[in-house]
Amino acid sequence: MSQIRYYSMRRLAPYQGTVQVTEMPGFRAISSDAVTWRVQFLNQRSRFISHAVWRADGSGNLIETHRTGELIEALQNHPPFPFPPADNLELWLLDAKQHRPLAIVASTLGHITPPRAMNTLWQSAFADDDGFTAPSLSMGAGAEASTSHIPHQEILIRCVQKAAGPLDRMQWFRRERDGSGAGLHGNRLDGAHVGRKLEPDDFPELLLRETWENEREKNLVHDYHDWQAPRLLTHRDLSRATRDRLERAACRQAGKLYPLRHVLPEIINRDLLNVAFVEAVIRRSTEADHP
């Protein structure tokens, strides 16, 4: 059992929240809710491919064999959720003016050498996901109303692209426990930026920079983070003010928040979240009774 690793990491490009990972030689199990685990095995090409599903209640389809027995035991005897984050290598899109982190594009495990070939663009959501509706745009008038026919996620992408400029500079950073970051290689970088050390405040706390000169852009980014609030609450080391804000936004999305209840590292407004959890259970029960 000593070769078993338990950790968490973010899913990015686009952002899809945090997953819990149980890994051992030849196998890996991944879960977004710490209930349903997608089990993968390492093939001859050293790539993980999907194999089966394991659930603690026995409703999965993973068959216990001499090969999978140790993994099942590891899943049954896991440390407390959420597992510690391990993806401290982060790829950031830089802003055009100061070449500071603007939007996180990707992350990977700290022991992996980050790739030099980077063709990943920042995305607010999957192309077919039109769920993001920004209240600041929906209730706007004048210039905002004229863009109402454009998906709000597309407006956000244009906002980020404008701040990044036409060159699309990106840089890998190795983040330290105190939140600082050491600059590594990147894309279209000034040579002086390789090896630079940025302070914790130089990095956005969430997915995107929240300080903008334009009030419309600031509100749009705020709306985007509120939309992602249930998933963002799975992050560690959020300030108390940020977590409080995200909890209140997430409670307006009880259906999305409820499945993540086991992987929240901290809760500030417990009574408020409990009400949201009850609401989600009632809605699920109602939907089950009236398919």
C-alpha positions in Angstrom: 0.0 0.0 0.0 3.0 2.3 0.3 3.0 3.0 -3.5 -0.5 4.4 -3.4 -0.8 8.1 -3.8 -3.9 10.2 -2.9 -4.1 13.7 -4.4 -6.4 16.2 -6.1 -5.9 18.4 -9.2 -7.9 20.8 -11.2 -9.3 20.0 -14.6 -8.6 22.9 -17.0 -8.9 23.9 -20.7 -11.7 24.6 -19.9 -12.1 24.7 -16.2 -14.2 21.7 -14.9 -13.5 21.8 -11.2 -11.3 19.6 -9.0 -10.9 15.8 -9.1 -9.8 13.4 -6.4 -7.2 10.9 -7.6 -6.1 7.5 -6.1 -3.1 6.2 -8.0 -1.0 3.1 -7.7 1.3 1.3 -10.2 -0.7 0.4 -13.3 -4.0 1.9 -12.1 -5.6 5.2 -11.4 -9.1 6.1 -10.1 -10.6 9.6 -10.6 -13.7 11.2 -9.0 -15.2 14.6 -9.0 -17.6 13.9 -6.2 -15.7 11.3 -4.1 -18.6 8.9 -4.7 -18.3 7.6 -8.2 -14.8 6.7 -9.3 -13.7 6.2 -12.9 -11.0 3.5 -12.9 -8.3 3.6 -15.5 -5.4 1.3 -16.2 -2.0 1.9 -17.8 -1.7 0.3 -21.2 1.4 -0.8 -23.1 1.8 2.7 -24.5 2.0 4.1 -21.0 -1.3 5.8 -21.4 -4.3 5.6 -19.0 -7.5 4.3 -20.6 -10.9 4.0 -19.0 -11.6 0.6 -17.5 -14.6 0.6 -15.2 -16.6 2.4 -12.5 -16.3 1.8 -8.8 -18.7 3.0 -6.1 -18.6 2.3 -2.4 -22.2 1.1 -2.4 -21.3 -1.7 -4.8 -23.3 -0.3 -7.8 -20.2 0.1 -10.0 -19.0 -2.4 -12.6 -15.4 -2.9 -11.5 -14.7 -6.6 -11.0 -12.4 -7.5 -8.2 -9.5 -9.6 -9.4 -5.9 -10.2 -8.2 -5.0 -7.0 -10.2 -7.8 -4.7 -9.0 -8.0 -5.9 -5.4 -5.4 -3.6 -4.0 -6.9 -0.6 -5.8 -10.3 -1.4 -4.3 -8.8 -1.7 -0.9 -7.1 1.7 -1.4 -10.5 3.2 -2.4 -12.2 1.7 0.6 -9.5 2.9 3.1 -8.7 6.4 1.8 -7.6 9.4 3.9 -10.1 12.2 4.5 -11.5 14.2 1.6 -10.5 16.4 -0.1 -7.1 15.0 -0.9 -4.1 17.5 -0.9 -3.6 19.4 -4.2 -0.7 18.2 -6.3 -0.9 20.3 -9.5 1.4 23.2 -8.5 2.7 23.7 -12.1 0.5 26.2 -13.7 0.3 27.7 -17.2 -0.9 31.3 -17.2 -2.0 33.6 -20.1 -0.2 36.9 -19.5 -1.7 40.4 -19.9 -0.3 42.5 -22.6 0.6 45.5 -20.5 2.6 44.2 -17.5 3.1 40.5 -18.5 1.4 39.4 -15.3 -0.8 36.3 -14.9 -4.3 37.1 -16.4 -6.0 33.7 -16.8 -5.0 30.2 -15.8 -4.9 27.9 -18.9 -3.6 24.6 -17.6 -2.0 22.9 -14.6 -0.1 19.6 -14.1 1.6 17.6 -11.3 4.7 19.1 -9.7 7.0 16.2 -10.6 6.2 16.4 -14.3 8.2 18.5 -16.7 5.8 21.0 -18.3 5.6 20.7 -22.1 7.2 23.3 -24.3 4.7 22.9 -27.1 1.6 24.8 -26.1 -1.3 25.3 -28.4 -3.9 25.6 -25.6 -6.1 28.7 -25.7 -8.0 30.0 -22.7 -11.6 28.8 -22.8 -14.4 29.9 -20.5 -16.4 26.7 -21.1 -16.9 23.9 -23.6 -18.0 25.2 -27.1 -21.5 23.5 -26.7 -22.0 24.8 -23.1 -24.2 27.9 -23.3 -25.1 27.8 -19.6 -23.2 31.0 -18.6 -25.5 33.9 -18.5 -24.0 37.1 -17.0 -26.6 39.1 -15.0 -24.5 42.2 -15.6 -25.0 41.8 -19.4 -28.6 40.5 -19.3 -29.8 43.5 -17.4 -27.7 46.0 -19.3 -28.8 48.6 -21.7 -27.3 50.5 -24.6 -23.9 48.9 -25.6 -24.5 45.8 -23.4 -28.0 45.2 -25.0 -26.5 45.4 -28.5 -24.4 42.3 -27.7 -27.2 40.3 -26.2 -27.3 38.0 -29.2 -23.7 36.9 -28.6 -23.2 34.1 -26.1 -21.9 35.6 -22.9 -19.1 33.1 -22.7 -17.9 34.5 -26.1 -18.1 38.0 -24.8 -15.9 36.9 -21.9 -13.4 35.2 -24.2 -13.1 38.4 -26.2 -12.6 40.4 -23.0 -9.7 38.1 -22.0 -8.2 38.1 -25.5 -8.3 41.9 -25.6 -6.4 42.1 -22.3 -3.9 39.5 -23.5 -3.2 41.3 -26.7 -2.5 39.8 -30.1 0.7 37.9 -29.2 -0.9 35.5 -26.7 2.0 35.2 -24.3 1.9 32.3 -21.8 4.2 31.1 -19.0 4.6 28.1 -16.7 5.0 28.9 -13.0 5.9 26.6 -10.2 3.7 27.7 -7.3 5.1 27.5 -3.8 3.1 26.8 -0.6 3.1 30.5 0.2 1.4 31.3 -3.1 4.4 32.8 -4.8 5.6 31.4 -8.2 8.8 30.9 -10.0 8.6 31.6 -13.7 9.6 28.8 -16.1 9.6 28.6 -19.9 6.6 29.7 -22.0 5.4 31.0 -25.3 6.5 34.3 -26.8 8.2 35.3 -23.6 10.8 38.0 -23.0 14.0 36.2 -22.0 14.1 38.2 -18.8 10.8 36.6 -17.6 12.3 33.1 -17.4 13.4 32.6 -13.8 11.4 35.6 -12.4 9.8 35.3 -9.0 6.2 36.6 -8.6 4.5 37.3 -5.3 1.2 35.7 -4.3 -0.7 38.9 -5.1 0.6 38.8 -8.6 -1.6 35.7 -9.3 -5.4 35.9 -9.5 -7.0 34.1 -6.6 -9.5 32.3 -8.9 -9.5 31.6 -12.6 -9.2 35.1 -14.0 -7.9 38.5 -12.9 -10.7 40.4 -11.1 -9.2 43.9 -11.4 -10.2 45.6 -14.6 -10.2 49.3 -15.7 -13.6 48.8 -17.4 -16.5 48.3 -15.0 -18.4 46.2 -17.5 -15.5 43.8 -17.8 -15.0 43.6 -14.1 -18.7 42.7 -13.6 -18.5 40.1 -16.4 -15.6 38.3 -14.7 -17.3 38.5 -11.4 -20.4 36.9 -12.9 -18.3 34.2 -14.5 -16.7 33.3 -11.1 -20.2 33.3 -9.5 -21.3 30.8 -12.2 -18.4 28.6 -11.4 -18.8 29.0 -7.6 -19.8 25.4 -6.7 -16.6 24.1 -8.4 -14.4 26.9 -7.1 -15.4 26.1 -3.5 -13.4 22.8 -3.9 -10.2 24.9 -4.0 -8.1 25.3 -0.9 -6.5 28.5 0.5 -9.3 30.9 -0.6 -9.6 34.0 1.5 -12.5 34.1 3.9 -14.2 36.9 2.0 -13.9 35.0 -1.3 -15.2 31.8 0.1 -18.1 33.6 1.7 -19.0 35.2 -1.6 -18.7 32.0 -3.5 -20.8 30.1 -1.0 -23.6 32.5 -1.4 -23.4 32.3 -5.2 -23.2 28.5 -5.1 -26.3 28.2 -2.9 -28.2 29.7 -5.8 -27.1 26.6 -7.8 -28.0 24.0 -5.2 -28.1 21.2 -7.9 -24.5 21.8 -8.8 -23.3 22.3 -5.3 -24.8 19.2 -3.7 -22.7 16.6 -5.5 -19.5 18.3 -4.3 -20.5 18.3 -0.6 -17.8 15.7 0.3 -14.9 17.5 -1.3 -15.3 21.0 0.2 -12.2 21.8 2.2 -13.9 24.4 4.3 -17.4 25.8 4.9 -18.1 29.2 6.3 -21.9 29.5 6.1 -22.8 26.0 7.1 -26.5 26.7 7.8 -26.9 28.4 4.4 -25.2 25.4 2.6 -27.3 22.9 4.6 -30.5 24.6 3.3 -29.1 24.4 -0.3 -28.3 20.7 0.2 -31.9 20.0 1.4 -33.2 21.9 -1.5 -31.2 19.8 -3.9 -32.4 16.6 -2.3 -36.0 17.7 -2.6 -35.6 18.6 -6.2 -34.0 15.3 -7.0 -36.8 13.4 -5.3 -39.4 15.4 -7.2 -37.7 14.8 -10.5 -37.5 11.1 -9.7 -41.2 11.0 -9.0 -42.0 12.9 -12.1 -39.6 11.9 -14.8 
